[in-house]
Structure formats: C-alpha cells, structure tokens
Amino acid sequence: MHAIVFADRTGYELSPLNEVYVPALLPIGGKPVLEHTIEQLKQCHVTHIFLVVGLQSEAIRAHFGSGERWSLHITYLHRARGESPARLLHKLGARLPASFYALRGDVLHPREPETFNAAYLCTAAATGALNRLAWPGENAVPGKKCNRLASIRDYYERALQANREDSATRGLAADERLRLGIQASARAVSVDSGRLSVGHFSRVAESAKCHGDVVIGQYCVIDSGVVMEDTIVMDNTYVGEGLALNQAIVMNDRIIRVDLDITIPISDAFLISAVNADAHCEQTPWVERLSALLLTLCLLPIGCLQLFLVCLKQRRGSLGIRELHGNRGPFRTLGVADCDGPLNWLARLFGVLQGHLRLFGRPAQQAANDTAVSTETPWQPVYQALPIGAFSVADVLASHTEPALQELLAIELQRASRSHRWHTLWCHLKRRYAPFFWSQSNRPTTSEPLNHNLGNRP
C-alpha cells in the first residue's frame, strides 16, 4: 500500500511558533505531528510514502530520513508554489497504485481505523477531488473533523489534551502523574495537582511547582521557585528562578499568553532564554577514547578468560545483552548479570569508544532504573549534571561505602585534574580488584580510610 502525505505548510497562522518549528514537526505527546500520521499509516500496512514538502524541507528530511525507523520507504517530493495536489498526483502517474491514501501530515487525524480509511483511502480516478488537501483546506472527515492545528490555541489545547490522554492510558494515580523522558530529572513533589510530562534530557528543580497540565519539552531547564499552571515549555528553553506562568507557551525567549492572545518577548536571559541542546550531550574527548582503546587491548585477554569461565560453569543465562543509558541516550551492550569483572568493564569501555560514555562520571545504570529518583540532597543537582562514565566512584570504592559519600566523591573526582583521576582510579582498582585475580588478603575492610587525596587534589 502507498500513501501521499502533504507536509508543505509554512505555518504563518501559527506565528511565532513557525519561526522555530515547521508545522509538521510541532511536538504533541512527545512526538512530531507528522510522526503520528506516519504511525497511523504504518498500522494500515503502508510501505511507501510520497512525502510532499515545501520550502522548509531540511528539518523534515533530517528527522524522518528515508523512513527506515518505521520499516517503510519515504520519497520526498517538492511542491512548487501554486501547484495543485491533483497536478502533483498526475506527475506521479504509474508510480501510484490503483488505490492509495492521500492526506495531510501536518494535522491530527481521527484514531479510529474505520474513520481513517473512509476519509483518506482513494483511487486514481478520484484525484480531482484531492485539491481540498491544498492548505488551507477544510479536510473534512465523515462524522468528525480532524484537528487542523490552524491557530496557537488549537495547538495549545491539543498538546495539553494529549498529556491528559497519556496519563489516562498509563493508568497513573493522582499522586503518580509524572512522566519522565530519557535522563530527565524531576520529582513528584513538584506536581501539586494535575499532570507533568518532562521530555528527554530536561531538568526540573524540586522547588518548582506545577498545577493542571504542564508539558516540558526536550533539553529544558526549569529553575527553582518556578510556578507553572496549564503551561507548555517548548524544546531547548530555560525558565528562570521564581517565574510564574499561567496558560502560556514558552519558547526560547518568548512567552505566548494563550488566554490573552499576546506574545511577550523577553530580553533578560535570566528569565527566559534558549538552551544549547549540544551542551546536554556529552562529547567523549579523543584522549579518553584513546585511553579506552588502550585499556580495552589490555583487558581483552582477561575478558575472554572470564567469558570462558562463565560458559564452563554453565552460567550462560547470566550472559546477555543489557541496555544502558549513555550521554546520548540508551545503547545496548554485552554483559554478565550479577557479576562484576573484566567482561563488564570491556562492555563499558566499548561505550566510551562509541561516544556513549565518558571515561569518568556517574554510573551507567540500566535503562529500567535510570529514571528512578534517589533521595534528594543539597548536592543532588550537581551530581545529576555529571556525565555518565564507564568508571565511577561507585565502581572503584568498596561496596560498603555510603551512596551519599560516593556522590560527593564523584563530584570531587570530576573536578580534579586528569592525572589525579588516573592516580585515584589506579589506587582503588589495585586495592579492590587485585583479590579478583590473586587472593582475598588485600581486599579493603570497613576500617580502611578512603583515598584522602580526593580532598587535596593538585
């Protein structure tokens, strides 16, 4: 089955959102509008999509690519200004089968498969009737209309509705209506009432308060004392300390008051400002990658020996693929469950070589536990801001060390010089893991002091 999808809106009716977003890429429910359409077409067994784009096609091409993520093929078509949809379909000719789907991808469609098929499944003989797909068209759907997202208020109401529907679908209780994305940081105490959705790599201060439906995009920072009610914070936005927002859309350096239908530009970067998304994705320096390569070559023979012993002891069930969270999102690696040793070290070192991890940093926790919120401490925001690393204080210190002390030492180690990090790592590895290869006589005890040099770094 084929489909032709129009995503060529300029979005002037959505100003000022169109200055940053193509209408087809406006986020709703954590996904771009066009992605919702593609998923619906996938459910209808569509394998090839002709995606019609306009002048702002680069962002759409960058996000959707060739369609491999959805196991289908996307062919991009450029629609000239004033060219009718019927004329475009005529150009395709024999490339379209006898029956196909034709619809807009920058609006929201009904979810019922019967209504969707009745509205958008058409034949080559009816191409003249497709001129209604030219924007602005009515896009009538039998029995009900699709949400055309033809104004700021339309988008605002639909985005908050998607947040409510998601909470109902997941069956969250009143005190548990908090959704966190990958490496997102927020606490349930921030939600006084309603629902809070936090996108990937975003952080919400504990003292921030949310009422009603609040949606926070990706790569956002919400500072302490912020109060939000029925508010949407778009991607890559910083909201400054003590700011109160009500029925608003916050985007970079602007506040859009939906209830008053006004846009307020903010010139003070301490109140509202744009956030550089690249700053959230820790880049692994080439020095650390080279160091990881040397460590990998040294540990590879020992890792192979451990793999042989695991298989010899018939513990193959403990060997498998684990999903870890890195600085660029989740990644898969080989590891041994409930056993620390060279094989797991090699798996994390491969993460450093691929750029997912730093050599030193916070522990690379399993994906299922990464969003768990630990006990709040004064230094917790600083600790959460550390990059995720292959080696952490929790790995090299004795297992009996208090988690709070591990966090403090991790912060101190990250601030130390590179040579001091290597010295600390070597001392603790030698003290803790030497018994793994030789004897248990040198294993540290609870009476042994920790490395006092951490407090006196050069």
N, C-alpha and C positions, 0 to 999 in steps of 0.2 A: 504494500500500500504506500502511496505517495501523498505528499501534502505540500501546499504552497502557503507560506506564512508571511504576512506583511508586517515589517517592523521598521518602517521608514518615517515615523512621526518625528517632527522637530521639537515638539513639546512646548511651544510658545504659551499655550494655555496653562502650563504648569510652572511658569516663571515665579520665583527664581530657581526652582529645582532643576530646570533644564540647563542651567549654567554649569552644573556638575554632573548630572545624570542624563543619559538617554532614556526616554520614557520606557523602553523595553527592559532596561536594567534597574528600574526602581525596585528597591527591596521590599518584599511583602512576605511575612512569615519566614524570614531568614533566607529567602531566595529571590532572584530577579523575576519580574513579571513574566518575561519570555520563557524562563525555565519552567514555570508552572504549565504553560501551554505545551512545551515540548514533552513534559512528563505525561500530560493527558493524551497527546498523540501517540506516545510510546505504548500506552495502555490500549490504544486502538490498533496496535500492530503496524504502525507506520515505520518504515525502514529508511525512507529517503525524504528529506525535507528541502524544498527550494525556499530559501530564506531571502526575502526581498528587503534590502537595506537602502538607506538614503545617504546623505552627506556625512552623518556621524556614524559611520560603519566600523571604525577601527576598534572601538570599545567592545562592540558586539562580537566582532571576529576574535578578539583576544580572549573573551570569556568562554565562548562556545566552541571555538576551533572547528574541527571537522565533524564533531558530534560523536567521537569515539566514547566519551564518558557515558553516553546514553545508548550505546550499541546501535547507532544509526549513522547515516551519512548526511551531511549538510552541504548543499551547494548554494553559494551566495550569488544573488542577482542584484544588480544596481538598477534602480528605477529612476529614470530621468524625470525632471520636474514637468508636471502636467501629463505624464503618460498614464493612461487608464489601466486598471488591473486587467480588463479584458484584452487590451492590446499586448500586455506583457505575457498573458497566457497564450495568446496567438503565436508569439515568438517561440515559446517552448515547443509548440507543435507536438510531434510524436514522442517527445520526452515525457509527457504526462500520459498516464494510462486512461482507460475509459472512465473510471471513477476515481476520485481523489478528494482530499479535504482541502478546503480553502477558507482561511480565516485570518484575523489579525492576531499578532503575537504580543502587542503592547496593551492589551486589555485583559481583564479577568473573565473567564468563561464559566458557565454552569458546570458543576462537577458531575451531574447525573449523566452516565454514558448515553442513555436513550435521547435525552435532550441535546447532548453534544453532537451525536451522529445525525439527528434530524436537522440540526441547524447548519452544519458545515460539510457534510458529505454531499458532493455534487458530481455532475457528469460533464464531459467535454461539450455536450450540446447546449449546456446552460451557462456558458461562460459570459454571455452578455449581461446576465443578472448579477455578475460579481462586481460590477462597478460600484456597488454600495460599500465595498470594502475600502474604497479610497477615503482617506481621512480628510475632513470629518464626515463620517457616515453614521447612520443610525445603528448598523449592525444588529438588527432585530433578531431576537431569538424566540421561537414559538413558545408561548406560555410565560416566558420571563425574559428580561433583558440582561445582557452581560454588563458587568461594571466597566464602563468606558474609561474611568480614571481621567475624566475630562477637566478636572479642576483640583486645586490644592485640597479643598475639603473632601472631595471624593477619595483622594489618595489617603488622607489622614484617617478618615473613618474606616476605610477598608483595611489599612495596616493595623489599627487597633482591634478591629473585629477578628483579624487573623490571629492575633495574640490571644484573644479570648477563646477562639475555637481550638487553638492548640492546647491550651490549659484544660479544656473540657475533654479533648480527645485523650490526653495523657492521664485523665482522672486524678488530677492533683487536688489534695485537700486545701482548705482555705489557708492554712499556715505553711503550705509547701509549694505555693505557686511561684516558683523561681526556676527559670530555665537558664542554664549556663552553656555557652559555647566552648570550643577548644581553648584551653588555657585562659578562660575567663575567670575573673575574681569578683565575687560578691557574696554577701551574707544575707541569710533570710531575715535577720533583724532589720534590714533596710526596707523591707516591704511591710509598711504599716497596714495596708489594705490593698486588695486588687492583685494584679499580676505583673511580674517583672521578667522581661526577656533580655538577656545580655549576650551580645554577639561574640564571635571569636576574638581572642586577644584583647578584650576590653576589661577595664578595672573600675569597680565602684567602691568608693570609700565606705567604711562601716557606718559612719555618722550620716551618710546621705539617706534621705527618706523618700519613699515612693508611695503614691496614693493612686488608686484607679489603675488604668492600663498604661504601663510605661514600656517602651521598646527602645533598646540601646543597640546601635549597630556595631560593626566590627572596628577594632583599633580605636576605641573611645576611652577617655579617661574622665571619670566623674569624681570631682574633688570632694573634700569633707564639707559637711553642712549644706549640701545642695538639696533642695526640696523640689520634687517633680510630681506633677499630677496630670494624668492623661497627656503624656508628652512623648514625642518621638525624637530621638537623637540619632542623626544620620551618621554614616561611617566617617572615621577619621576626624572626630570632633572632641575637643576638650571643653568641659564645663567647669568654670572656676568656683572657688570656695564661696559658700554661702548664697549662691544664686537661687532664686525661686522661679520656677517655670510652671505655667498652667495652660493647658490646651494649646500647646506650641509644637512647632517643628524646629529643631536646632540643627543648623548645617554650617559647618566651618565657622564663619564669622558673622552669621546672621541668625536672628530669631524670627520665625514666622508665627505670628499670633493668628491662629486659625479662627478663633472666636471673633476677633476684631477685623480680620481680613487686612492685616498690615504686615509689612516686613521691616524689621528694625536692624540696621547694620550696626555692628559692634566693632569699634576700633581698638578697644582695650584687650590685649592678648591674655590678660589675667582673668578675664570674664569668659570670653568665648574665643576660641581660635582653632585653626586646623592642626591636625596631628599627622606627622610623617609616618605612614604605615611601615616604611622600611626600617624605622627605628625599633619596631617591635619584633622583627625577625632577625635574630642574632646571626650575623655572618661569621662563619668559622674562619679565623685568620689562617693564612697559608703556613705560618710557623707551627700552629697547633696541628694542622693536618699532616705536616711533615713529621712532627713528633709522634703522632698517632700511627703513622706508617712504620716508623722505626720500632715502636712498641709492638705493633702487630707482627712484624717479622720475628721479634724476639719471643713472643708468646705463642706463635703459631704451632711449633712442635709440641709445646706443653698442652695446648688446647686439643690437638689431635689425640694426645695420650689420654686426656680426660674423656674425650668422646669415645675412645676405645673402651675405657673402663666402664662408662655408663652402659654401653651396649653389652659388655661382658657380664655385668651384674643384672642384665635383663631389666633395666630401668628405661626402656625405650619410650614408655608412656610419659616420662618426665621430660623428654626431649621433644621440642616442637617450636612452632612459630609463635612469637609473642608480639603484641602490638604495644609500642611505647610512644609517649608523646615527646617530640623534639621541639626545637625552637621554631620550626617551620610547619608544625602540625604533626599528626600521627605518622608513624612508619613501622614497618614490620621487620623483624629480625629473628634469627635463630637463637634459642637459649634453653637452659636447663632449669626446670621448675624446682623450687625449694633447695637450691644448691648454689653456693657462690664459688666461683673459681675461674680459671683461665678462659673457659668457653664463653661465659657470660661477659668477661672483660673484653674478649675479642668482638663480641656482638656489639658492645657499646663503642669500641674503637672504630668499627665499620661505620657506625653512625656519625662519628667525627669525620671520617674520610668522605662521607657523602654530604656533609654540611648540615646534618640534622642536629648535631650536638656540639657543644664546646668541650674542650678537654677538661676544664674545671667548672663546677657550678652546682646547681641544685640536682637532686637525684632524678634520673629518668624513670618516673613512675609508670606503672602500667596504665593503659588507657582507661580502664574501668574505674581506677581510683584517682585519676588526675584531677577531677573536679571536686573531690572531697575537700571540705574546708576544715583546716585544723584550728586548734584553739587560738583565739585572737590574742596577740601580744603586741606591745608597742613597736617592735621591730619587724612585725609580720609584713607590712607593705614593702619594706626594703628587701626582705628575704624573697618575696614573691617576684620582685623585679629582677632577681639574679637570673642569668641564662641557665638553661638546663645543660648539664655536663655529663661526660662519661664517668668522671670521678668526682665524688663529693665527700664532704666530711663524714657523712653517714657511712660511706663505704670504707674509709680508711681508719676511722676510730673504732674502738671496741664497741660491741653491740650493746653493752650495758649503759652507754652514755645517754644522758637525758636528751630528748628531742630538742628542747629549748636551747641547750648548750650547743648541740650540733648546728642549729640555725645561726646562732651568734658566731660560732667559729667559721661557718661557711661565708658569712658576710665579711669577717675579718680576712679570711683567706683570699676572697675575691679582690679585696682592696690591696693586698700585698703585691710585691714585685713578682715578676715571672720566675726569677731564680729562687725566691723564697718559697713559692708554691711547689716547685720541683723538690726542693730540700724537704719540705714538710711531707709531701707525698711519699718520697723515698723512705723517710724515717718511719712513718706509720705503716707503710706496706711491709717493710722489713720486720717491724715489730709484731704485726698482726698475722701476716701470711707466711712467714718463714716456717712455722709449725706445719703448714699445709703440705710442705714438701719434705721436711726433715723430721722434727719431733715436736711434741707438745710442751716442752720445757720452757720455751721462751714466750709462750702466749701471755699477753698482758693481763694483769689482775685489776680488780677494782681499786686496790691501794696504790697503783702506779699513777703518778701525775701525768696529766696531758702535756702535750708539747707547749711549754711556756713561751717558746719563741714566737707563737702566733701573736702575742700581745706586744712583742718588741721587734717587729719587722724592721728591716733596714730601710 
